[in-house]
Amino acid sequence: MALLQASQLSKEYDGRPILRNITVAIEKGEAFGLIGPTGSGKSTLIGILDLLEAPTSGSIHFDGTDVTHNKHAQLVARRRMSYVQQKPVVFNMNVCENVAYGLRLRRRKNKFARQKVEEMLELVGMSDYASRNAKTLSGGETQRVAIARALVTDPEVLFLDEPTANLDPLSVSKVEQVIRSIISEKKVAIVMATHDMVQGQQLATRIAVLLDGELMQVGSPGEIFSAPENEKVAEFVGIRNMLPGKVVEHEDNLLTIEVGSGQIQAVSENSMTEEVYVMVRPEDITFTIDRTVSSARNLFHGVIKKLTPLGPLVRIEIDCGFPLHGLVTRSAASDLELAIGKNVYASFKATATHVINRCP
């Protein structure tokens, strides 16, 4: 049984739909990422799951109890949850007192509270700031104090709403490390809303994609970013090679798909219509200067149209009867003497493809 279960949740503000028919389950101890662009409804969904807002329709169960409209059950459930806002508020007192605030409300003994606060400050890397006024902290430091304050009461669910939004890269790295520590050391379920897809991919064990108030897909990071179920998810997660094509041959699980002036062979166990999209991850494409013998079923001759440096990598775009994007290391680009206008060969395996039906 899931720790937190939402069924057919919808939310409207002044008749305007914000969330539509959301069904999702959060398991005990899992790191659950909720990704979507700004304005997709992530914060609203977090607020409803944390029982801060009521849904317009639908139900919420916590640990097997329906808490949708039961105020007492909501109070009991909320004492087992914690929530860190995108812009957390700290009190005009020192860091130690800020972190201890929830324990004071629960009237925990001073000795226990001190030990617990010290443990949480160490977890978030803020032990040296214990006596400092929390109002003087930077944004990243404030976020870490807020996380410590949320964890000090030993919640079973920790909600994080855009935990690194508007932080500098160093602060982002420190907050992400704190989240990794929580995942590895605590038995708390983390529900993290973020528009940062890389962050979601790195920190979450399971991801839900929320677009325009609708839950489009739930799955592992690999499933979301390598095997999106529809065009909207593919576009959002940045699939560079989403090629429209027509299935011209279907033998067992091997498809031959006409794409532009070429044909791609792809493997798919799903039922396909004639009109499809073929997706190929850029890192699964191999580039050579000469035509080489390979086990890859797909080999195309093309001309380099664009080269874009990306840190230690170079993005390469070629025209091989259809546009194809790939990634190579800088050293490989140098060894191959890649340049705009140069002829290259691109190859990839049929198993490296992902095929979905095209919407009419």
C-alpha positions as CSV (number, residue, x, y, z in Angstrom):
1,M,0.0,0.0,0.0
2,A,1.3,3.4,-1.0
3,L,2.0,5.9,1.8
4,L,0.3,8.7,0.0
5,Q,-2.3,8.1,-2.7
6,A,-4.1,10.8,-4.8
7,S,-6.9,9.7,-7.1
8,Q,-8.5,11.8,-9.8
9,L,-7.5,15.1,-8.3
10,S,-8.7,18.3,-10.0
11,K,-8.3,21.9,-9.0
12,E,-10.0,25.0,-10.2
13,Y,-9.5,28.7,-9.4
14,D,-12.5,30.9,-10.3
15,G,-13.6,28.3,-12.8
16,R,-10.2,28.0,-14.4
17,P,-8.8,24.4,-14.4
18,I,-5.3,24.2,-12.8
19,L,-5.1,20.4,-12.3
20,R,-7.0,17.7,-14.2
21,N,-7.6,14.1,-13.1
22,I,-4.3,13.6,-11.3
23,T,-3.7,10.1,-10.0
24,V,-0.4,9.4,-8.3
25,A,1.0,7.2,-5.5
26,I,4.0,8.0,-3.3
27,E,5.7,5.0,-1.8
28,K,7.5,4.9,1.6
29,G,11.1,6.1,1.5
30,E,11.1,6.9,-2.3
31,A,12.5,10.0,-4.0
32,F,9.8,11.2,-6.3
33,G,10.4,14.0,-8.7
34,L,7.6,16.2,-10.1
35,I,8.9,17.9,-13.2
36,G,7.2,20.4,-15.5
37,P,7.6,24.0,-16.8
38,T,6.8,27.0,-14.7
39,G,3.0,27.4,-14.5
40,S,2.3,23.7,-15.0
41,G,0.6,23.3,-11.6
42,K,3.5,21.7,-9.7
43,S,3.2,24.0,-6.6
44,T,-0.5,23.6,-6.5
45,L,-0.2,19.8,-6.6
46,I,2.4,19.9,-3.8
47,G,0.1,22.0,-1.7
48,I,-2.8,19.7,-2.2
49,L,-0.7,16.6,-1.4
50,D,0.6,18.3,1.7
51,L,-3.0,19.0,2.7
52,L,-2.5,22.7,2.7
53,E,-5.2,23.1,-0.1
54,A,-8.3,21.2,-0.8
55,P,-8.9,19.7,-4.3
56,T,-12.0,20.7,-6.2
57,S,-12.6,17.0,-6.8
58,G,-10.8,13.7,-6.2
59,S,-9.5,12.1,-3.1
60,I,-6.3,11.7,-1.0
61,H,-5.4,8.8,1.2
62,F,-2.5,8.9,3.7
63,D,-1.3,5.6,5.1
64,G,-4.6,4.0,4.1
65,T,-6.9,6.7,5.6
66,D,-9.1,9.0,3.5
67,V,-8.0,12.5,4.5
68,T,-9.7,14.4,1.8
69,H,-12.3,16.1,3.9
70,N,-11.6,14.8,7.4
71,K,-10.0,17.7,9.4
72,H,-8.9,15.5,12.3
73,A,-7.3,13.0,9.9
74,Q,-5.6,15.8,8.0
75,L,-4.1,17.2,11.3
76,V,-2.8,13.7,12.2
77,A,-1.4,13.2,8.7
78,R,0.2,16.7,8.5
79,R,2.2,16.0,11.7
80,R,3.9,13.2,9.7
81,M,4.7,15.6,6.8
82,S,7.0,18.6,6.3
83,Y,7.1,21.2,3.5
84,V,9.9,23.4,2.3
85,Q,8.8,26.3,0.2
86,Q,10.6,27.7,-2.8
87,K,11.4,30.8,-0.8
88,P,11.4,29.6,2.8
89,V,10.9,32.1,5.7
90,V,13.3,32.1,8.6
91,F,12.6,33.7,12.0
92,N,14.6,36.5,13.5
93,M,16.6,34.3,15.8
94,N,19.7,32.1,15.5
95,V,20.0,29.1,13.2
96,C,19.8,26.6,16.1
97,E,16.5,28.2,17.4
98,N,15.1,28.2,13.9
99,V,15.7,24.5,13.4
100,A,14.3,23.7,16.9
101,Y,11.1,25.5,16.2
102,G,9.0,22.5,15.3
103,L,10.3,20.6,18.4
104,R,9.3,23.4,20.7
105,L,5.8,23.3,19.3
106,R,5.7,19.6,20.1
107,R,7.1,20.4,23.6
108,R,10.0,18.0,23.2
109,K,12.5,18.0,26.1
110,N,15.5,20.4,25.7
111,K,18.2,17.7,25.8
112,F,16.5,15.7,23.0
113,A,15.9,18.9,21.0
114,R,19.5,19.9,21.3
115,Q,20.7,16.5,20.1
116,K,18.2,16.5,17.3
117,V,19.1,20.0,16.1
118,E,22.8,19.2,16.1
119,E,22.2,16.1,14.1
120,M,20.2,18.0,11.5
121,L,22.6,20.9,11.2
122,E,25.4,18.4,10.6
123,L,23.3,16.6,7.9
124,V,22.8,19.9,6.0
125,G,26.4,21.2,6.6
126,M,25.4,24.1,8.8
127,S,26.9,23.2,12.2
128,D,29.2,26.1,12.1
129,Y,26.3,28.5,11.7
130,A,24.3,27.4,14.8
131,S,24.6,30.7,16.7
132,R,24.3,33.0,13.7
133,N,21.1,35.0,13.1
134,A,19.2,33.2,10.4
135,K,18.2,36.5,8.8
136,T,21.9,37.1,7.8
137,L,22.2,33.9,5.7
138,S,22.5,33.7,2.0
139,G,19.8,32.1,-0.1
140,G,21.4,28.7,-0.3
141,E,22.2,28.7,3.5
142,T,18.6,29.7,4.2
143,Q,17.4,26.8,2.1
144,R,19.6,24.3,4.0
145,V,18.4,25.7,7.4
146,A,14.8,25.3,6.2
147,I,15.4,21.7,5.2
148,A,17.0,21.0,8.6
149,R,13.9,22.6,10.3
150,A,11.6,20.4,8.2
151,L,13.5,17.2,9.0
152,V,14.0,17.7,12.7
153,T,10.5,16.4,13.5
154,D,11.2,13.1,11.6
155,P,8.5,13.4,8.9
156,E,7.6,10.4,6.8
157,V,7.1,12.7,3.7
158,L,9.2,15.7,2.9
159,F,7.9,18.1,0.2
160,L,10.4,20.3,-1.6
161,D,9.0,23.0,-3.9
162,E,11.7,24.1,-6.4
163,P,14.5,23.7,-3.7
164,T,17.2,25.3,-5.8
165,A,15.3,28.0,-7.8
166,N,17.1,31.3,-8.0
167,L,20.3,30.0,-6.3
168,D,23.8,30.4,-7.6
169,P,25.5,27.2,-9.0
170,L,27.6,26.6,-5.8
171,S,24.5,26.9,-3.6
172,V,22.6,24.6,-6.0
173,S,25.4,22.0,-5.7
174,K,25.3,22.2,-1.9
175,V,21.5,21.9,-1.6
176,E,21.5,18.9,-4.1
177,Q,24.2,17.2,-2.0
178,V,22.0,17.7,1.1
179,I,19.1,16.1,-0.7
180,R,21.3,13.1,-1.7
181,S,22.4,12.7,1.9
182,I,18.7,12.7,3.0
183,I,17.9,10.1,0.4
184,S,20.8,7.8,1.5
185,E,20.5,8.3,5.3
186,K,16.9,8.9,6.0
187,K,13.8,6.8,5.6
188,V,11.7,9.7,4.4
189,A,9.8,9.9,1.2
190,I,10.8,13.0,-0.8
191,V,8.4,14.6,-3.2
192,M,10.4,17.3,-5.1
193,A,8.9,19.7,-7.6
194,T,11.4,21.1,-10.0
195,H,11.6,22.6,-13.5
196,D,15.3,21.5,-13.7
197,M,15.1,18.3,-15.6
198,V,18.8,17.4,-15.0
199,Q,18.2,17.8,-11.2
200,G,15.1,15.6,-11.4
201,Q,16.9,13.0,-13.4
202,Q,19.9,12.9,-11.0
203,L,18.0,12.9,-7.7
204,A,14.7,11.1,-8.2
205,T,14.2,7.3,-8.4
206,R,10.8,7.9,-10.0
207,I,9.5,10.9,-12.0
208,A,6.1,12.4,-13.0
209,V,5.8,14.8,-15.8
210,L,3.2,17.5,-15.3
211,L,2.3,19.6,-18.4
212,D,-0.6,22.1,-18.4
213,G,-2.1,20.6,-15.3
214,E,-2.1,17.0,-16.6
215,L,0.0,14.2,-15.5
216,M,1.5,13.0,-18.8
217,Q,3.8,10.1,-17.7
218,V,5.2,8.5,-14.5
219,G,8.2,6.3,-14.6
220,S,11.9,5.9,-13.9
221,P,14.3,8.6,-15.1
222,G,15.4,6.2,-17.9
223,E,11.8,5.7,-19.1
224,I,11.0,9.4,-19.0
225,F,14.1,10.7,-20.7
226,S,14.8,7.8,-23.1
227,A,11.3,6.4,-23.8
228,P,8.7,9.2,-23.5
229,E,5.2,8.0,-24.2
230,N,4.0,10.9,-26.3
231,E,5.0,13.9,-28.3
232,K,4.5,16.4,-25.4
233,V,6.7,14.6,-23.0
234,A,9.4,14.1,-25.7
235,E,9.4,17.8,-26.5
236,F,9.6,18.8,-22.9
237,V,12.5,16.5,-22.0
238,G,14.4,17.8,-25.0
239,I,14.5,14.8,-27.3
240,R,16.8,16.2,-30.1
241,N,16.0,13.6,-32.6
242,M,12.3,13.2,-32.9
243,L,11.8,12.2,-36.6
244,P,8.4,11.9,-38.2
245,G,8.2,8.8,-40.4
246,K,5.9,6.2,-41.9
247,V,6.1,2.5,-41.1
248,V,6.7,0.7,-44.5
249,E,7.5,-2.8,-43.1
250,H,6.8,-4.6,-39.9
251,E,8.5,-8.0,-39.2
252,D,8.1,-9.3,-35.7
253,N,9.5,-6.4,-33.5
254,L,11.6,-4.9,-36.3
255,L,10.2,-1.9,-38.1
256,T,11.4,-0.3,-41.2
257,I,10.4,3.4,-41.2
258,E,10.6,5.8,-44.0
259,V,12.1,9.1,-42.7
260,G,12.8,11.9,-45.1
261,S,14.7,10.4,-48.0
262,G,16.0,7.5,-46.0
263,Q,14.9,4.5,-44.0
264,I,15.5,3.7,-40.3
265,Q,15.2,0.3,-38.8
266,A,13.9,0.3,-35.3
267,V,12.9,-2.2,-32.6
268,S,9.5,-1.8,-30.9
269,E,7.3,-4.2,-28.9
270,N,4.4,-1.8,-28.9
271,S,1.5,-1.7,-31.5
272,M,2.3,0.9,-34.0
273,T,0.2,2.9,-36.5
274,E,1.5,3.8,-39.9
275,E,2.4,7.4,-38.8
276,V,5.1,7.4,-36.1
277,Y,8.0,9.3,-34.5
278,V,11.4,7.7,-34.3
279,M,13.6,8.9,-31.4
280,V,17.3,8.4,-31.2
281,R,19.4,9.7,-28.3
282,P,22.4,11.9,-29.6
283,E,24.9,9.9,-27.4
284,D,23.8,6.6,-29.1
285,I,25.0,7.8,-32.5
286,T,28.5,7.0,-33.7
287,F,30.3,9.2,-36.3
288,T,33.1,8.2,-38.6
289,I,34.8,9.7,-41.6
290,D,34.9,6.5,-43.6
291,R,32.2,3.9,-44.1
292,T,33.0,1.2,-41.7
293,V,31.7,-2.3,-41.1
294,S,29.4,-2.3,-38.1
295,S,26.7,-4.4,-36.4
296,A,24.5,-1.3,-36.4
297,R,21.5,-1.7,-38.7
298,N,21.4,2.1,-39.4
299,L,24.2,3.8,-41.4
300,F,23.7,7.1,-43.1
301,H,26.0,9.4,-45.1
302,G,25.6,13.1,-44.3
303,V,27.1,16.6,-44.3
304,I,27.8,18.5,-41.2
305,K,25.6,21.5,-40.9
306,K,26.4,22.8,-37.4
307,L,28.9,22.2,-34.6
308,T,28.1,23.5,-31.1
309,P,30.6,23.3,-28.2
310,L,29.0,22.1,-24.9
311,G,31.8,22.1,-22.3
312,P,33.7,18.8,-22.9
313,L,31.3,17.8,-25.6
314,V,30.4,19.0,-29.1
315,R,26.9,18.8,-30.5
316,I,27.0,17.8,-34.2
317,E,24.1,18.3,-36.6
318,I,24.2,16.6,-40.0
319,D,21.9,16.4,-43.0
320,C,21.5,12.8,-44.2
321,G,18.2,13.1,-45.9
322,F,16.8,14.2,-42.6
323,P,18.4,16.2,-39.8
324,L,20.3,14.2,-37.2
325,H,21.8,15.5,-33.9
326,G,24.7,13.7,-32.1
327,L,27.2,14.3,-29.4
328,V,31.0,13.6,-29.5
329,T,33.8,14.5,-27.2
330,R,36.0,17.5,-28.0
331,S,38.9,15.2,-28.4
332,A,36.9,13.0,-30.8
333,A,35.8,16.0,-32.8
334,S,39.5,17.1,-33.1
335,D,40.7,13.6,-34.1
336,L,38.0,13.4,-36.8
337,E,38.8,16.9,-37.9
338,L,35.1,17.7,-37.9
339,A,34.1,20.9,-39.6
340,I,31.0,22.4,-41.2
341,G,30.5,21.1,-44.7
342,K,32.5,17.9,-44.1
343,N,31.1,14.5,-45.1
344,V,30.6,12.0,-42.3
345,Y,28.9,8.7,-41.6
346,A,26.4,8.3,-38.7
347,S,25.4,4.9,-37.4
348,F,23.2,3.6,-34.6
349,K,21.6,0.3,-33.6
350,A,17.9,-0.5,-34.1
351,T,17.7,-1.2,-30.4
352,A,18.9,2.4,-29.7
353,T,15.6,3.8,-31.2
354,H,12.3,4.5,-29.5
355,V,9.1,4.7,-31.5
356,I,5.8,6.3,-30.6
357,N,2.6,6.8,-32.6
358,R,2.0,10.2,-34.1
359,C,-1.1,12.0,-32.9
360,P,-3.6,12.6,-35.7
